[in-house]
Amino acid sequence: MQIRVYYEDTDAGGIVYHSNYINFCERARSEHFFSRGVSPHLENGSFVVRRIECDYLAPSKLGDLLEVKTKIIEMKNTSLVLEQSIYKENTLLFVAKIVLVFVEDLRPAKIPQHMKELFSAFDK
């Protein structure tokens, strides 16, 4: 998914503020569902972030066009691990390993099969 860096994404020096890379990853995950006519939030459950490990490798700045790529590292019954990478052209800027847990009533629950299939489409 492509994301344009806007003024609101940057610090006083025009460089993307570090936490916004995590926002860009979230937008890409959500857009993956929305573009297929599905909400990432179900009536009876949703995914929550359990852990994020981030590596900031190079900066981006106001006006840059970034590409967020997502791949599944591991999928279990109640959780999955994604790797999300952000590129500017061919330069890798940011990598995050994100653990998502599916919850119902704030407790881990089995990921519905149709949601597993939607996540599996990240690799295609």
PAGUFI-599996 format. One record per residue (C-alpha): residue in three letters; y negated, x, z; chain. Coordinates in steps of 0.5 Angstrom, whole numbers, plus 500, padded with zeros to 3 digits. Layout:
BEGIN
(ALA, (Y, X, Z), A)
...
END
This chain:
BEGIN
(MET, (500, 500, 500), A)
(GLN, (493, 503, 498), A)
(ILE, (487, 503, 503), A)
(ARG, (480, 504, 502), A)
(VAL, (477, 508, 508), A)
(TYR, (470, 504, 510), A)
(TYR, (464, 506, 514), A)
(GLU, (467, 502, 520), A)
(ASP, (474, 507, 520), A)
(THR, (470, 513, 521), A)
(ASP, (466, 517, 526), A)
(ALA, (459, 519, 526), A)
(GLY, (461, 525, 522), A)
(GLY, (464, 520, 516), A)
(ILE, (471, 523, 518), A)
(VAL, (477, 517, 519), A)
(TYR, (477, 516, 527), A)
(HIS, (484, 518, 529), A)
(SER, (486, 511, 532), A)
(ASN, (485, 508, 525), A)
(TYR, (491, 511, 522), A)
(ILE, (495, 507, 527), A)
(ASN, (491, 501, 524), A)
(PHE, (492, 503, 517), A)
(CYS, (500, 503, 518), A)
(GLU, (500, 496, 522), A)
(ARG, (496, 493, 516), A)
(ALA, (501, 496, 511), A)
(ARG, (507, 493, 515), A)
(SER, (504, 486, 516), A)
(GLU, (502, 486, 508), A)
(HIS, (509, 488, 507), A)
(PHE, (511, 481, 510), A)
(PHE, (505, 477, 507), A)
(SER, (506, 479, 500), A)
(ARG, (512, 476, 501), A)
(GLY, (510, 469, 504), A)
(VAL, (512, 471, 511), A)
(SER, (509, 472, 517), A)
(PRO, (511, 478, 521), A)
(HIS, (510, 473, 527), A)
(LEU, (516, 468, 528), A)
(GLU, (515, 462, 532), A)
(ASN, (521, 464, 537), A)
(GLY, (519, 472, 537), A)
(SER, (516, 478, 534), A)
(PHE, (516, 485, 533), A)
(VAL, (512, 489, 539), A)
(VAL, (511, 497, 538), A)
(ARG, (515, 501, 544), A)
(ARG, (513, 508, 542), A)
(ILE, (509, 511, 537), A)
(GLU, (509, 519, 535), A)
(CYS, (504, 521, 531), A)
(ASP, (502, 528, 527), A)
(TYR, (495, 529, 524), A)
(LEU, (496, 534, 518), A)
(ALA, (489, 533, 515), A)
(PRO, (483, 529, 515), A)
(SER, (480, 523, 510), A)
(LYS, (473, 521, 510), A)
(LEU, (469, 515, 508), A)
(GLY, (471, 512, 501), A)
(ASP, (478, 516, 500), A)
(LEU, (483, 512, 497), A)
(LEU, (489, 512, 502), A)
(GLU, (497, 511, 500), A)
(VAL, (501, 508, 506), A)
(LYS, (509, 509, 505), A)
(THR, (514, 506, 510), A)
(LYS, (521, 508, 510), A)
(ILE, (527, 506, 515), A)
(ILE, (530, 511, 519), A)
(GLU, (534, 507, 523), A)
(MET, (536, 499, 524), A)
(LYS, (539, 497, 531), A)
(ASN, (541, 490, 533), A)
(THR, (534, 489, 537), A)
(SER, (530, 495, 534), A)
(LEU, (528, 499, 529), A)
(VAL, (525, 506, 527), A)
(LEU, (520, 507, 522), A)
(GLU, (517, 513, 519), A)
(GLN, (510, 511, 516), A)
(SER, (506, 517, 512), A)
(ILE, (499, 517, 509), A)
(TYR, (497, 520, 503), A)
(LYS, (491, 522, 499), A)
(GLU, (493, 523, 492), A)
(ASN, (499, 528, 494), A)
(THR, (496, 531, 500), A)
(LEU, (500, 528, 506), A)
(LEU, (495, 527, 512), A)
(PHE, (499, 523, 517), A)
(VAL, (506, 521, 519), A)
(ALA, (508, 517, 525), A)
(LYS, (515, 515, 527), A)
(ILE, (514, 508, 530), A)
(VAL, (520, 504, 534), A)
(LEU, (519, 497, 534), A)
(VAL, (523, 492, 538), A)
(PHE, (524, 484, 537), A)
(VAL, (522, 480, 543), A)
(GLU, (523, 473, 544), A)
(ASP, (520, 470, 551), A)
(LEU, (518, 478, 552), A)
(ARG, (525, 480, 552), A)
(PRO, (529, 484, 547), A)
(ALA, (533, 480, 542), A)
(LYS, (537, 480, 536), A)
(ILE, (533, 481, 530), A)
(PRO, (534, 475, 525), A)
(GLN, (538, 477, 519), A)
(HIS, (532, 475, 514), A)
(MET, (527, 480, 518), A)
(LYS, (532, 485, 517), A)
(GLU, (533, 484, 510), A)
(LEU, (525, 484, 509), A)
(PHE, (525, 491, 513), A)
(SER, (530, 494, 508), A)
(ALA, (526, 492, 502), A)
(PHE, (521, 498, 505), A)
(ASP, (526, 503, 502), A)
(LYS, (526, 500, 495), A)
END
